[in-house]
Amino acid sequence: MGELYEVLGLLRFSNIEACPPELQGKTITLKSNDGATFQLPAEAACISAGVRRIALNTGADNEIPVPLKKNTVAKVIEYLKHHKDTPAGEIVTPLPSDDLAQCGASRWDAKFVEVDKSLLFDLNLAGSLLDIAGLFFLTSVKAAILFKDKSADKLRKDFNLSNDLPRHEEDAMARELQAAGKAIQEDPSADIAALAVTLQASAVAAEKQGCLEATRTEAGTPVIDPKSWRHATWRAAVLMDWKQLAIAPVEVQADRDLMFGALMASQGAALQYAAPELRADKKLVLDATKYSGLAFGEAAPELRADREFVLEAIAAHCAALTGASESLRGDKGLIMEAARKGYGACLEGATKAVQRDSDFVIEVATVDPQAVKYASEELLNDRQFALNVVAKSGRALQHLPSKFKADRDVVTAAVGENVAAAVFAHTSRREDLGIELPWDGQAQLKSIAASAGIAEEGIADPTARIGAWQPDGYSRTIKAQKTIQFTAMSTMMGNMGQANYTGCNYNLEMLQRYQRPELDATALMWGAVGNIGMRWKAFASMDMLNATPEALLSIQDASKILNVTCVKMQVPENYAATYIGDRDGILTLTAGGGSGGGWKPSEDAGVQPIVQPIVEPIEWRADGLGKGFLIGKDLDDERAPPPPKDSSPLSGWVDLVGRDGGEEAAAQQPRQRPTYELEIGARVELVGLKSESKNGTTGILTKSWADGRWKVQLEDGSGVALLKGQFLRAIMPASEVAKEGGAVMSAADLRRAKLEERKCQMKQRAEERRLAAGQEAIACA
C-alpha cells in the first residue's frame, strides 16, 4: 500500500505500512462481479486501501465484493501478491526515459504493464476503484509513455476513433485552451487528444467491467457514440477548461454526464452553458445549486417558479432564492417555511421590500436568528431594530454589527432573552453583567500556578512595569482577549529562496482560525518597513530597498497600523500592510511564461515568448530544484553544456549564443558605436550575437538595471530579451519612437520605467561611493 503526493507540481508515490495488526495472518476473500471468488493473504489484500477499509469495517471472514470481472481481478491479485513482500518502486517524474525500469520502476513492474491497451486501462480502472495507489500510478505512467510525442491524429488512429472532428472546431478548442493558460504542451491539441483517448479508453473499460452503463436511446443505441473523436475531444477540452462549453456544439452542451463534471470544476457556474433540457433537469440543477446558490438563476423558468422545487433548492443552498421568480422572492410564507426548516439565511435572496420589513425580519429571526444577517443595510445599522430583534431572539446578537455587540442596552436585552447570547457580546459587556466565560478569567490558571509555586497572590509592587496596582491591594491577571501574529507578504509574493520563511509565516497565519472565537485573533502581513529590524541591522544604508523609498513603511506608519490593529474589533483573520498598490501585478500569472503553470527559467535565461515556451531546440534542460534555475549556470549535471565565454550575453543564453561562442566570435562582429544613447523607449538593434538569426532584430528598450542589462521588447513578435548594453545599438531615440507611434509602452508606463532607471542609477552611484570609501579607508590604513 502507498500514497500519492504532489511535490512542486509533480506526483510522488511513497510506500507505507499496509496491513493493520488486527488483520495480519488472516485470509481475505474477494468476489468479482461475475461470481468468481479469490483468496489471498490479508498482507497482500490490504495493499488496496479500499479492501483494507472494508475488511476493517466488516471483518476478514466476510466476502468483499469487487466491481470487476474475474480476469481483471486475477491480474490485480497477481500484482498484490507480488508486492506483499516487495515494495513498489518509486517512479521519478518527469520521466527521464521511455523505459520504466530507468524511471524507478522495478523490472517486474515494467514487465507487468507490458500488455495491450485494453488490459492496461482495465488495470488502471482497478487501481482507481480499489484505491491501489502503486498500481494506479504505474499504469498511468505507462499510458503517458504511450501518448508521448504523438500527434492528435496519431492518437486517434491508435485508438480506432472516427475522424469526425471539423478543423475549425479543433482550432477553436486549442485557441481557447491556450488563451486560458491551461495548455501544458506547445501544441494544445496534443493535450486535448491525450486526455480524450484516456477518457474514452477509461469509459470503455468501465463499461466492459460492468461499472458503468452508457446512456442509451429507446432503440438501444448509445446516446454518445463511443467511437466519435469529435465528442471525445470536446469532453476532454471541457474537463480541462469548463468555459469551453461556451463555444461547444449543442450535443456537447447536452451531455448530461459531462455537465456533472463541469459543474464540479466550475462550482456550479457551468450551468449557464447547459442545453435547455439540462437546465430543466432537477437533479442537475440541484447539483449546481449545492456548489453555488447563484447558479439556480440559470435554471429553466418553470423550475425557478416551482414553489416546492425552490424550497428544495434553498435546502441545497440558502442563496438559491436569489434566482427564483420575482413572485417567490417576495413570498413571505415561503421564506418563513424555509426558516422553520433552518434555512432563514434564504432572506439573502428576498426582494428589497422584504429585507426592509422590520416586523417580518424580526419574525423570521425568532425562528432562525441567522436571517438577521441579511436584513437591509438600514435595519442593520438601526439601534432600535437591534434592541427589538434581540428582545425576541437573543442569539440574533451573533449576526448584528460589532458596534451593537458592545452596546450595553442591546447586550442586556439579548442576554435577558437568552443567556447564551453572552457568548457573542464584547468582553467588557459580559464583565458589566457579571458573566464570566471560561476564556474571560484565569481563576483555574491562578490556582494551578499558586499550587505549583510559580506565582502567589499578594500585594503588587506599584512600581512594577508588569501588572497594575488594584484598589483592593491585590494583583490581578486577565486572560488575553486579542492576539496579533506578525507575518509577511511573502506568503503571497515570496521570492525564490524564501520557502522556509514563507512556510513559517503561513503557519502563523493559520493560528487565528483555531483561536477564534475565544480570542479576537488576526495575522498582520507586513510589507517592507524601512530603517528598522533585521534588514536594517544586516544591510543598513546598502539595503536595496532604500532605492525605492516610496514603497517603504516608516516607523510612524507601522505604529499607526499596529494601533488600528490592536483597538479595532473583529479585524479580518489576515490582512496586509504595504504601500505596494500594484494589484494587477500581484494577481498576474507569471509561472510558465504567463500560462499559469509549468517550469520556466528566470529572466536571465534568454528570449521569453509572450505566451508559449521556448520552441527552439536545445540539447538539455534543467529538470528540478537540484539542477538549478539559471540555464548554464553552476549546474552539477553532465548534460549541461560548457559555459560560454564572457563575451556572450550574460554568459548563459544557450538559445541566442552558440556553444562555442566566445571572444573570437565577438571579434568577428565588432560592435558599432551607437548613434544614440541607450534610454527607455528607444529603438535598438541587436548586434554582436553568435546567432545570426538574431543579429539585426529590432526592439524597444523597456527596462534597465544597474549592472548594465537592458530588457528589450522584440518587434518581430518573438518575445522579450535581456541583454548587456554592448549587444545593443540605439537606432532611434525614445522621442522619435513615440512620435511615430512605435512605443510599446503608454506614457504612464514610460514614466514609471524612467523612474526605475533613475533608481537603478542611484543604486549604482551608491555602490560606487561605497567602494571608493573602502579604498580610501585601505589607503589611510
N, C-alpha and C positions, 0 to 999 in steps of 0.2 A: 504494500500500500504506500501511497505517497501523496504529495500535494503539489499543485501548480502555483507558482508565484510569478508576479510581474516585477522585474527589476530593470529600472531605467528603460521601460517600454519593451523589454524583451522577456519572453517566457523562460522560466526555470522550473525544473522538476526536482523534487527532493524526496528521498525515501524516509519514511518514518515508521515507528513500531506499528505493526498491523493488527495482530491478534490480541484481544484483551485477555487477562488471566482466566476469567470465568469460562472462556470458550476453548482454551488451549487443551489439546489432546482429544477433542471431540470431533465427530464427523458431521459434515453439513450435507444435506440433500437438496439439490437443485432440480426443478421440474420445468422443462421447456413448454412453450405454449401449444406444442403438438403432442404432449403427453409423455415424452421421454424423461427418465429420471437419471441423475448423475450424482455420485457420492465422491466427496473429496475431503481432505483434512481441513479443519477449521483454520489452521495457519495459512493454508492456500486460499480458501474461500474468502477470508477476511481482507485479502488484498483489495477486494472490491468493497469500497466504503458502503455501497448500497446494500450488499449482502450482509455486511457487518452490522449495520443498523437494524435490519430486520431480525437477524439472529439474536441480537441483544434484547430486542423487544418481545419476540415470540418464543425464544429458546432454540437450542440447536436440534431438538428432536423433531421439530415440525418441518415439513417440506417448504421450501421457499420457491414461489413461482417466479419464473424468469420470462419476460415478454419477447423471447427469441426462439427461432426454430432450432431443432436438435443439432443440426450440422454446425451451426454457428456457436451454440453452447459448447459443443465438444471442442471446437477450436479455442474458445475462450478458456476452457478448463485446462487445456494444454499449456496456455500462457501462465495461468495461475499456479499450476503445479511446478512449473519450471522455476518460477520466481519465489516459491516458498522459502527456498534456502539460498537463492541467488538474487541479490538486489538488482533492480533495473539500472542500467547505465544512465548517467546524467548527460543528456544531449545538449550540446552547445549551440546557442543561437546568437547572431545569424549563422546559418550553416556554412562552414568553411569548405564543404565538399559535397558532391552528389553521392558519395559513399557514406552510408550511415555509420559504418564502423569507424570512419575517420572523424565523425561528428560527436563521438562519445557513446554511441550505442554498442552493446556487446555484439559479437558476431552471431550469436544465437538470435538475438532480437532482429538484427539486419536480415537474416535468412527467414525469420518467421513472417515478415511482411513482404517477402518476395512472392506475392500472389497476384492474381488478376484483379482488375479494378473493382469488379463486383464484390468479391470477398473482402477486399481492403475496406470498402465503405461499410460492409456488414460489420466488420470488426470495429471500425470507428464508431458506428452506432452503438455497438455493445459496450464499448468503453465509456460512451456518454451516458447510456441508460443505467448501467451498473456502477457508475462512478469509479472506474478503474483508471486513475489519472495516468499511470505509466503507459497503458495500452492506448488510451486516447491520444496522448502526446506523440507516441511512436507512430501511430497510423496517420496522424495529422501531418507530421514531418514528412513521412513517405509520400503523402498526397501532394505536399508542397513541392517536393522534388519532381513529381510527375508533371506539375504545372510550370516548372521553372523555365523561363526563356521561351515559352511557347506563345505564339500569337493567338488572338481570339479565334481566328479561322481554324487554326490547327487544333485547338481545344475542342471546338465544335465538332470537327470531323472525328477526333479521337473518341468522343462520347456519343457519336452517331446521332446528332441532333439536326433537325431540318434547317435549311438555310432560308428562314422566312423573316429575317430582320432587315427592314429597309435601311439603306445607307444613311438617310437624313436623321432617322431616329437614333442610330448608333452614334453619329456625330453629336447630336444634341445631348445624349446621356454623358458622353465623355467631356463635352464642353462644360456642362453644369457641374459635373463632379470636380473638374479642375478648378472652376471658379469658386466652388465651396471649400477648396483646400482639403478635400477628402481623398485625393488621389495619392497613392503611395509610389507607384512606378512612374516612369517617364511617360508611358502611354496609358492613360486612364482606362482605355478599352481593355487592356490586359488585366487590370484589377477587377473590372466588372466580369470579364469572362471567367477568371479563376473562381470567383465566388459563385457565378452562375452554374458552372459544372459541379461545384461542391454541393450546392443546394439541390440540384437536380439528382445527383448520384445519391445523396442522403435521403431524399424523398423516395426514390426508387427502392433503396434498401429498407426504409421503414415500412413501405407498403408490402414488400416481399416478406419481411419478417412478421407481418401482421400487427405492427404497432400503429399503423396509420392507414386509414381508408380514404381514398380520394373521393371528393365530392363528385357525384355523377348526375347526369340528366335523367329524365324519365325513361329514355331509351337505353340507359345503362352505360353510356359513354362518359368518360371523364369530362368535367366542365373545363378543366385546364389540360390541354394537350401535353403529355409528358415529354414529347419529342420536339416541342416548339422552342427553338433557340430564342425567338423574339420574346416570349413570355419569361423564359429563364433569365435572360439578361435584364429585363425590366425589373423582375423581382430582386435581382442582385443589386441593381442600381438604387432601388428604393430602400433596401435594407442598409446600404452604405450611406445614403442621404435621403431621408424621407421626403424632402422638398422636391425630389424628382417626380413625385406624384402630380405636381402642378402641370407638368408637360407630358405626363404619361397618357397612353391611349385609354379609351373608355373601358376596355376589357380589363386593363390592369387596375384602374380605379375601382372596378367592380370585384376584384379578387378579395374575397372575404378573409381568407387565411392570411394573406399578405397584409391586409389592413390591420389585423390584430397586432402583427409585429411592428407595423409603422406607428400605431398608437402608443406602443410601449416606448419606442425610440423617441417619439415627439412629445411625450407626456400629454397625449390626447389631441394635440393640435392638428394631426393629420386628418382628422375627421372632416375638415373643411374641403379636402380634395376627394373625398369618397363619392362614389356614384350615388345617385338619388335613392336607389333601392337599399343601399347600405346605410344611408342616413335615416332610413325608416326602420332599420333593424334594431330592435330594442336591446338585445344583448350587446351588440356592438356599441351602441350609443352609451349604455351604462358603463361599459368598459372604458370608453373615452372619458366619461364624466368622473370616474374614480381617480383618474390622473389629474384632471383639472375641471372644476365646476364650470369654467368659462366655455369649455368645449361643448357643453349642452346647447349653447346658442347655435351650433352648426347642425343640430338635429332637424329632421323633417318637421314642417309646421304642424302637422297633425299630432306629432309626439309632444311638441312644446305646448300644445293646447290641451293635452290629455291630463286632467287633474290627477288621476291615480298614478299615471306614469311619472308626472312631475314629482309627486311625493317619493316615488322610488328613486328618482334622480337625486333629490335632496338628501335621501338617506345615504347615497353614494358619495355626495359632496355637497355641503350646505350652499356653496356658491352657485349651484345649478339653477336656483331660482332666477338668477340674473338673465339666463337665456330663455326663460319661459315666456309665454304670451303676455301681453300687457295686462290683460284682464286677470290672469292668475298672479302676476306680480303685485297686484293691488288687492288680492283676495285675503282679507284678514282672517277668515275662517281657515283657509289653507295654512297660513303661517302659524296660527295658534295650534292647529293639529300637528304640524311638524314640531313645534316647540314641546308639546306634550310627549313626543317621542324622543326628545333630547336633541333636536336639531334647531334650536332657537336662533343659531347663527345664520339661518337662512334669511333673516332680516336684512342681511347684506345685499340680497338681490331684490328686495322690495322696492316699490316706487318711492320717490322722494316724499310724496304726501304721507305715505305710511310711516316712513322713518321720522317724519316731523311730528307725528301724532303722539304727544306726550303720554296721554292716558293709555293708549294702546301699547306703546313700548313698555310702560310700567307693568301692564297686564301680562305681556309676554315674558318680561324679566322675572315676574313672580313664579312663572313655570320653569323657565330656563334662564338663569342670570346672564349667560354669555351673550344674549341678544342685545344687552345694553351697549356692547362694543360697536354695534352697527347703527345706533341711533344717529340722527342728523348732527352735524357739527354744532349747530346752535344749542341743541339739547345737551350735548356732552359738555359744553362749557357753561351751562346754566346751573348755578349753585342750588337754586330752588328745586330744579329737576333732580339733582343729585340727592338732596335731602328726601324728596318724595320717593325715589326709587329704592334707596337703601332702607327706608322705613317699611317697605313692602317685602324687599329681598335683601337682607344684609350682605349676602355673598356677591351681590352685584358690585360691591366696592372694588372687587378684584379687577373689574373691567372699566372703571372710571379713570379719568386722567390723574396723574400723580399728585396734582395740587389738592384734589379732594381727599386723597389718602392721608394727607397731612392736615386736613381741616378738622378742627376739634368737634364741631357740631355734626358734621357728616359721619365721622368715625363713631361718635357716641350713638348716633341713630342706628348705624349699621350693626354695632355690637349689641345694642339693645334689642334688635330684631333677631340676630343670630350671633352668638358669642364667637363662633368660628370665623366671623369676618375680621376679627382682630389679627389674624394671620396676614391679612393684606394691608393693614394700616401701617403708617410710619411708626418707627420705634418710639419716638417721643410721645405720640398719642397713646400708645399702649402703656407707657410709663405714667401718663396722666391718669389713666383708668385703673392703674394698679394691676395690669395684666402682664405677667412675665412668662414669655415663651422660653423653651429650652435654650435657644440661642441668644436670648437677651441678657441673661445673667451668667455668673460664674460661681454660684454657690458651691456646686459639686466640685468644680476645679479647685476652689479655695480650700475646701475640706481635704481633698487629696493632697494638695501641696503642703498644707499645715501638718497633716499626719506623717508626711514623708520628710518633714524637717526642711523643706525647700523654702517655705515662707511662713511667716507668723503674723497674726493680726495684732495691731498695736498702733501707737501714736506715730503718725507720719512726720518726717522731718520737713518743716515748711520751706526749707531752702532747697530741698531736693528737686532736681530737674524732672525726674520721672515721678508721676503721681501728683496729687494736689492735696492741700490741707482742706479737710472737710469740717463742717460745723460741729459734728459730734466727736471730733478729735480722732477719728479712725480713718485709715486709708481704705480706699475702695478700688476695686478693679472692675472694669466694664469690658465685656467682650467686643471685639472689633465689629463694626457694622458695615464696613466697606473695605475692599481690598483693590489695589491697583497694581497690575503686573506691568512692568516696563519691558516691552519687546521692541521690535524694529520693523521697518517696512521691508526688510529682507525677505519676509515670508511672501511678499507679493512681487518684489523686484530684486531678488537676490542675484549676486554676481557669481560667476564661476569660482569655485574655491570656498564658497560660504555655506557648504552643505551642512556641516555640523552646527554652525552658528544659526542658520535658518531652522534646522531641526529643533534646537533648544528653544528658540523663540516660538516655534509652532506649539510646542508642548505647553509653554507658559500661556499661550492664547487659549488653550483648551481647559484650563483650570476653572475659569469662571462658570462654565456650564455645570460643574459639579458643586460650586459654592453657592450658586443661586438656588432657591430664593432666600436661604438663610442669611447670605451676605449680598450686599449690593456690589457685585464684583464686576470689574472691567479690565481690559487689557489695552494699554496705551501704546500704539505702534509709532515710535518716534521716527521722525525723519532726521535729516542732517542738522546737528547743533554745532555751532562754531565756538572756538576758544574755550572748550571745556571737555573734560573726560579723557579717556584713554588715548583717543586720536591726538588730542592736543599735547598730551604728555609724550607721545611717541614721535610725532612729526613736527609739532609746533608750527613755526612760520612756513615750513616746507610742505604742509598738508596740501594736497592737490585740491581739496575742497575750497581752499582760500581763493582759488581763481574764479569761483562762482559765488561771491558773497551774497548775491540776491537770492540764492537757493538755501542759505543757511539760516536756521533759527538762532536768535540771540538768547542770552540767558534771561533777559526780560520777557521775551516771547515764551520761553519754556516755563517761566514762573506763572504767567497768565494761564497757559494751557493746563498746568497742574492744578491751579486754583479752581478753575472751572470743573475739572475732572473730579476734584475732591468734594465740591459742595453741591454739584448738580445731582438731582435724584434720577434714578433709572437711566443712566447713560447706556449706550449700546455695549454689548459684550466686547466688541472690538472696534476701535476706530483709530485713524491715523492722524498725526500732526505733522504737516510738512508744507513747504512753500512750493513744492513741485505741483504745478497745476495742469500738466500735460496729460489729461485724462485719456486722450486718444493714444498717446504714446504708451501708456500703461496697458491699455486694453488691446493694442495691436498685436496680432500674432507675429512672432519672429522666428519660431522654430521652422526648420525646413525651408528656409528662404521665403517665409511668409505663407507657406502651405499649412502651417499648424502642426506639422509632425515630421518625423524623420530626421536623421542625422544631418548636420550642416556644419561645415568648417567655420572658423572665425573669419572676421572681415580681412584678416591678413592672408587668407588662403586663395586669393585671386578673384577672377571675374565671377560675380554672383548674379545669376539670372534673376529677373524680377519675379517670375512665377515658378519656372521649372528648375530642377537641379542641373548641375553642370552636365552637359551632354558630350563634351569632348572626352574621348577615351584616355584613361591613364592606366599605368601598369600596376598600380597598387592603391590601397586606400587604408585609412585608419578605421579599425572596427570597434573601438571602445575606449573607455577611460584609460585603460592600461597602455593604449597605443598613442595617446596624446590627441590634441585637438588641432594644432597647427601643422598643416601638411608639410612634411620635410623638415620639421624642427625637433631635434632631440628625441627622435623615436627609436626605441630599442626594438627594432623589428627588422628581420633580414630582408623583408620586402621593400623597405624604404629605399628610395633612390639616393645616390650620393648627393650631399648638399651642394647646390650651385655656388659658384664663386661670388665674391662680394659685389660684382658689378651687376648681378641680376636684381630685379626689383624686389626689395625686402628679403632677398636671399631665400625665396621659398615659393615662387609661383610656378608650379610644375606645368600648368596649362598655358602660361604665357611664355615661359622660358624653357628652352630645351635642357636636357640632362647634362649636356657638355658645354653649356653657355658659360662664358667667363670673360676675362679681360680682353682676350683676343677678339671675341665676337663683338664686344663693345667698341674695341678699337677700329674694327672694320666698318662700323657705322657711327662715325663721330657725331656727337651731339652738336647741333647748330645753336648759335647764340639766339635766345628768344628775342623776337621783335618787340614784344610787350611784356610787362611784369605779370607774373602769376598772381591772380586775385580771384576771389569768389565771384562766380558768374561769368568769368572769361571763357572763351572757346579755346581749346588746346588741341594739339595733335600729338599722338603717341609716337615717340621716336626711340631708336636705340635698342629695341627689343629683339630678342633672338627670333621670336615668332614673326615671320614676315607677314603673316595674315593680319597681325595686329598693328604693325607699323603703319602709320598714316591714318589710323582710325581717329576720328574727331569726337570730342565730347565737351561737356560743360563742367567746370570746377564747382563743386557744391559744398566742400568742407576741407579744412586744413588742420594739420596737427603740428605741435611744436617741434617734432623731430624731422620735419621736412616732408611728411607724407601728404598727399592730396587725394581726395575722393573725386572720381570723375564719373559723371553720368554719360555713358557712351551713346552717341547719336545713331548708331547702327541698330539699336534695339537689343543688343546682346546683354545689357545689364549695367552693372556698376564695377569700376576698377579702383584699386587703391595702389597708388604709385608714388615713388620718390620724385622730387622735382626734376632730377636730371633726365628723367624719361618723358618729360612733358615740354612742349614748345608752345607758348602762347601765340595764337594767330589772330585773335580779335579781343579787344578789351571788353569788360563787362558792360560798359555804357553802350557800345555798339551792338552787342548781342541783344541787350534789352530793347534797343530801338527797332531792330529787325524782327522782334517777337520770337527770338530763338531761345530765350531764357527758359530753363526748366523749373524755375522757382518763381513764386509770387514775390511781390515787393516785400511783404511781411517776412516771408521765408528768407529773402536775401538779406534783410536787416538782421535777422537772427543769426544767419550764417556769418555775417561780418562781425557781429558781436562775439561769436565763438572764436573767430580768427583772432580778434584782439585779445581775448582771454588766453589763447594759446601763446601769443606773443608775450604777454605779461608773464606767463609761467616760464617761458624761455629766458626772459631777461632776469627773472628771479633766480633761475638756476645758474646763469652766468655770474650774477653777483655773488652767489654762494661759493662758487668755485674760485672766484677772484679773491674773496675774503679768506678762503682756505689757503690759497697760495701765499697771500700776504702774511698770514699767521706763520706759515712754514718759513718764509724768508726772515721774519723777525726773530724766530727761534734760532 
